[in-house]
Amino acid sequence: MIQPADAASQASAPGTPYIELRGITHSYGPVLALDGVDFKVHRREIVGLVGDNGAGKSTLIKILSGVLQPTRGEIFVDGRRTTFNSARVAMNCGMETIYQDMNLIDGMDIMRNIFFGREATHPLGFLKIGEMKRTAMEILEKEITIEGIRSPHQLVGNLSGGQKQAVSIARAMFFKNQVLLLDEPTSALSVRETQAFLDHITRLRDEGLSVVIVTHNLFHAYQVADRFVVLSHGKKVEDTLRDRTSAEELTRIVVGKQVGGPG
Amino acid sequence: MTVSAEVPRLAAGSWLKELQRRRSGNIVLLFVAIQVVAIVFALIFPDEFRYVSLGNVQLMLKSIPSLVIVVLGVNLLMIAGEFDLTVGATFTLTALIMAKLFNAGIPLGIAVLAALVAGAVIGFVNGWIVVMSNVPSFIITLGAMWFWRGVILILSGSVTESFYPSQFFEKLFTMNLGPIQVQFVWALAIATLCWLLLERHQYGNYLFGVGGNRKAAAALGVNTNRVKIIAFGITGLLAALSGVMSTVRINSISPIQGQGLELQAIAACVIGGTALTGGKGTILGAFLGAALMYTIQDVLLLLRAPGHYLQMFVGVIIVIAAVLNEAIKSE
């Protein structure tokens, strides 16, 4: 078999998607959060995942990051069927999530945050502090372009929203993860930081990463995304390339499908 | 060329700033300040306030370890964002188990081991119920405390159990090294182990992470339930160890002993800078917090104030800490 017949009709770049979800359904008790959603991300692609509150965006991100397991449906990584039964498995498959409430720990310094859950340790589990510190210094010098971070021992709780974001992304970069999952990444950022952040995302894509960006702000998404997936009430209602749509049209789809919707 | 940048700055107050920048800086300052005040008063009123007498210093160094060892466990648990109100009951129950077994003719080693295992098991059970039920640990362990207190009364028949172990074992915990009793050295050794665990081990990182931002820790692949259950186990183990050591020192265990220890331990941690909401705390802070609790108790005794004043102090400290926590959060 070559490609499935409907692949051509869907908006997609050539080649096997790096990550593909098929028929994903998830319910929280009686509440159906996702209903048979197909979703894919190619290499070097930024996908804007948009939709109104309760559309199922966050649930989809949680499934991609292994925090939630779908009630039904399949996950393929690089064409191979996989089950993300924990965050650790998803991470090992190259997924790195940056949540809107930040997956950083305020009471810890930058170095410990970068390595949290993936510490360099001696056989008995004792930390290789020196090694982690050296690496953290390198990461800070190379990856973080946002100013104000001087030392890997600064407490994350004292950083600004943009600086925290930068630390999260630096961490993802360092661990060479393939897909960045960004859940409302701009909500904690100032206008200036948002612009720097969006530029950074584009640069990461050009360097070979894939990005899924979940946002309320269609204009932010429209600036960077190559493709848009619109969810409404747990269903996928649109999947289109950037060239074939506009921010206005996307807004109309998000709003329109929410109000009326085919019965 | 390196010019003045490398010149060590010895300006007055720079060491003070450096100290305050450290996570345990404030408690060190507080501890030193209170000691200085107490010593100055003791020098001014040497007869009325015998704070610096050898007898008093020795008594303090003897008394501090049993609270310190309990506090070290409670501190780790509080950093992970949980409380254990059973530590007082664990302290008494495990010591009672040891004394009963030993008095029934069971070898001392086994009796001690049984006490320590019982402590760890009580902790694990607390932890397991907390993570499985998702009910705040304050409530679960409050219930557990009453349960184990009941067990203590049944087991002891409300009478004090005496405990006279072998000379060697008694020496192990009570001999004097110069002016210091060896218990203090034990407390220092256990504090060092806890420090290694908290600051230099992966598990310590997880404790901070789970207490500081549980969702983030879970999203980064950490099994937060396991981290918490282990922390409960360590807390129970250390409470048991403290009970054993204290019983060796005073040669008996009374069923009402250890009452109020749970809140004293929480207060000591809070004084030492451990956050009630988790994710923040140091070993040095907890150690000095516990030492400070005894200093205050000692000062009250020397001033011939009734012991109940300490209770009032503990209550006030916990309420103030909780209020401050809330104030800082809403800022």
Interface residues (C-beta under 8 A of the other chain):
Chain A: S65 V67 S86 A87 R88 M91 T97 Y99 D101 M102 N103 L104 I105 D106 G107 M108 R112 F115 F116 G117 R118 E119 T121 G125 F126 L127 I129
Chain B: L196 R200 H201 Q202 Y203 N205 F208 G209 G211 G212 N213 K215 A216 A217 A218 A219 L220 G221 V222 A275 G279 K280
